[in-house]
């Protein structure tokens, strides 16, 4: 099924940026399977597809998008999504939560991006449009080196450099300049405060406080982080 066929079938229009990403082969991640990381990933890593190196982000192929849309629209699906709400998935987390265009909330040409949680009746606003979402995710990537999988400083910088090489054209000049400036920084260790006086160690090119400040300055969104119920159940 093509993007146009999905638009016609489900009655929505993809953002122009998503269409451009498809034309530029930025959505061409192949089909995930046991050998994807060994066979497909090496062909993509030097010229990354959309957010290839982002944490907990798996871009869905067009085929997978079509299947996910059918699942979300199925009245027998366990999530029992309110039929008045239209979510268009385009990626997922490792746990199975979906990153979606929230078509029901489209306004003045802007289609918000939300995270549709699979294990709770909540959708969380992440950005007011796809442009801002991409920048938001790139900032997150720069703030969070994958130390759990022992990604080295050299590999971390290489991933970010390669990502900017394929993503800069989809950013504003100011956004691209900010990311390039961050990339020239030294990598630092910092702590993120948690409830009850706890803290969590992180490593990256900017702190969580700096990330929040840049997000507020460059991609302000009053709904960021807020949630709403998506299910008719209960």
C-alpha positions in Angstrom: 0.0 0.0 0.0 1.3 3.5 -0.9 1.0 6.7 1.2 -1.6 8.0 -1.2 -3.6 4.8 -0.9 -3.5 5.1 2.9 -4.6 8.7 2.7 -7.6 7.8 0.6 -8.5 4.7 2.7 -8.4 6.6 6.0 -9.3 10.1 5.0 -6.3 12.2 6.0 -3.4 14.0 4.3 0.2 13.4 5.3 2.3 16.5 6.2 4.4 17.7 3.3 7.6 17.0 5.2 6.7 13.4 5.5 6.1 13.2 1.8 9.5 14.8 1.2 11.2 12.3 3.5 9.7 9.5 1.5 10.9 11.0 -1.8 14.4 11.4 -0.3 14.4 7.7 0.8 14.6 8.8 4.4 11.8 6.3 5.3 13.4 3.4 3.6 14.4 1.2 6.6 13.5 -2.1 5.1 11.6 -4.8 7.0 12.7 -5.6 10.6 13.6 -9.1 11.4 16.2 -11.3 13.1 19.0 -10.2 10.7 18.0 -6.6 10.2 20.8 -5.2 12.5 23.4 -7.4 10.8 22.3 -7.0 7.2 20.4 -3.8 6.8 21.7 -1.4 9.5 25.3 -1.4 8.1 23.9 -0.1 4.8 22.1 2.8 6.6 24.4 3.9 9.4 26.7 6.2 7.5 23.8 8.0 5.8 21.1 7.6 8.4 17.4 7.4 7.6 15.0 9.4 9.7 16.2 9.3 13.3 18.0 6.0 12.8 20.2 6.5 15.8 17.6 8.0 18.1 16.9 6.3 21.4 13.9 4.0 21.6 12.7 5.0 18.1 12.0 2.4 15.4 10.7 3.9 12.1 7.9 1.9 10.5 8.0 0.9 6.9 5.0 1.9 4.8 3.9 -1.7 4.9 4.1 -1.7 8.7 2.3 1.7 9.0 -0.6 0.2 7.0 -0.8 -2.8 9.3 -0.6 -0.6 12.5 -3.4 1.7 11.2 -5.6 -1.3 10.7 -4.9 -2.5 14.2 -5.6 0.9 15.8 -8.9 1.2 13.9 -10.1 -2.3 14.8 -13.0 -2.0 17.3 -11.8 -5.3 18.8 -8.3 -4.0 19.5 -7.4 -4.2 23.2 -6.8 -0.4 23.3 -10.4 0.4 22.2 -9.4 3.7 20.7 -12.2 6.3 20.5 -13.3 6.3 16.8 -13.5 10.1 17.0 -9.8 10.3 17.4 -7.5 9.6 14.5 -3.9 8.5 15.0 -1.5 7.9 12.1 1.4 5.8 13.4 4.9 6.3 11.8 7.3 4.8 14.3 7.3 2.9 17.6 9.3 2.3 20.7 10.8 -1.0 21.6 7.9 -1.6 24.0 5.3 -1.1 21.3 4.2 2.4 22.0 3.4 4.3 18.7 4.7 7.7 17.6 1.7 9.1 15.7 0.4 12.1 13.7 -2.7 13.2 15.6 -4.9 14.0 12.6 -7.9 14.8 14.7 -6.0 17.8 16.2 -4.8 19.3 12.9 -5.0 23.1 12.9 -3.8 25.6 10.4 -1.8 23.0 8.6 -0.1 21.8 11.7 -0.5 18.1 12.7 0.7 17.4 16.3 3.0 14.4 17.1 1.9 12.3 20.1 3.2 9.1 21.7 0.4 6.6 22.0 1.1 4.4 25.1 0.2 0.7 24.6 -0.2 -0.2 28.3 -2.1 2.8 29.6 -5.0 4.9 28.3 -2.9 8.0 27.5 -1.4 9.8 24.5 1.3 12.3 25.2 1.9 15.5 23.1 5.5 15.7 21.9 5.6 18.4 19.2 3.2 20.6 17.3 4.4 19.3 13.9 6.9 16.9 12.3 9.6 19.6 11.8 9.7 20.4 15.5 9.5 16.7 16.4 12.7 15.9 14.4 14.6 18.8 16.1 13.2 17.6 19.5 14.5 14.1 18.9 17.9 15.3 17.7 18.3 17.4 20.8 17.5 14.3 22.9 20.0 12.3 21.0 22.8 14.8 21.7 21.9 14.9 25.4 21.9 11.1 25.9 24.9 8.9 24.9 23.9 5.3 24.9 26.2 4.2 27.7 24.0 1.1 28.5 25.1 -0.4 25.2 28.6 0.9 25.8 28.6 3.3 22.8 32.0 4.9 22.8 32.5 8.7 22.7 33.9 8.3 19.2 30.9 6.3 17.9 28.5 8.7 19.6 30.0 11.7 17.8 30.1 9.7 14.5 26.5 8.9 14.8 25.5 12.5 15.5 27.7 13.8 12.7 26.3 11.4 10.2 22.8 12.2 11.3 23.2 15.9 10.9 24.6 15.2 7.4 21.2 13.7 6.3 18.8 15.7 8.6 20.1 19.3 8.4 18.1 20.0 5.2 14.9 19.4 7.1 15.7 21.9 9.9 15.7 25.7 10.0 19.1 27.4 9.7 18.9 28.4 13.4 18.2 24.8 14.5 21.0 23.4 12.3 23.4 25.9 13.7 22.5 25.1 17.3 23.1 21.4 16.7 26.4 22.0 14.9 27.5 24.2 17.8 26.6 21.5 20.3 28.4 18.9 18.3 31.6 20.8 18.8 31.4 20.6 22.6 33.2 18.3 24.9 31.1 15.3 26.1 30.1 15.7 29.8 28.6 13.6 32.6 25.6 15.0 34.4 22.8 13.9 36.8 19.1 14.2 36.2 17.1 14.7 39.5 14.4 12.1 40.2 11.7 11.9 42.8 12.5 11.3 46.5 16.0 12.8 46.2 17.2 10.3 43.8 19.2 11.0 40.6 20.1 9.3 37.4 23.5 9.6 35.7 23.6 10.7 32.0 26.3 11.5 29.5 26.1 13.7 26.5 26.8 17.1 24.8 24.2 19.1 26.8 22.3 18.7 30.1 18.6 18.1 30.5 18.2 21.7 31.7 19.9 23.0 28.6 17.8 20.8 26.4 14.5 22.1 28.0 15.7 25.7 27.6 16.5 25.2 23.9 13.2 23.4 23.3 11.3 26.2 24.9 13.2 28.8 22.8 13.3 27.1 19.4 10.2 24.9 19.3 7.8 26.2 22.0 4.6 24.2 22.5 2.2 24.7 25.3 0.9 21.2 25.1 4.4 19.5 25.3 4.4 16.6 27.8 0.6 16.8 28.5 -1.5 13.7 28.1 -5.1 12.9 27.2 -7.2 9.6 27.3 -7.6 7.9 23.9 -9.8 5.0 24.8 -13.5 4.5 25.2 -13.0 1.6 27.6 -13.7 1.9 31.3 
